[in-house]
Amino acid sequence: MNDTTPEIAEEIRQRLMSLPNATRFIMGAAMFDAARAMVIASLPKDIPELELRHRLFDRLYGEAVRSSGD
């Protein structure tokens, strides 16, 4: 779903692109950390560390990794 008009999307893009590269990088890293934390919070708390890592990897990269073999 995308309810953002093209004009607003372009304005947001321009504002983001006007930020310094380092700031944009830090924003991306923070978003990844937040996504990672949400995935971990959704997994069972009592699974072994290795299984947690496997499930985390699959949730974050699974589809991209599976489709890259095409």
Buried (B, 14 or more C-beta within 10 A) or exposed (E): EEEEEEEEEEEEEEEEEEEEEEEEEEEEEEEEEEEEEEBEEEEEEEEEEEEBEEBBEEBBEEEEEEEEEE
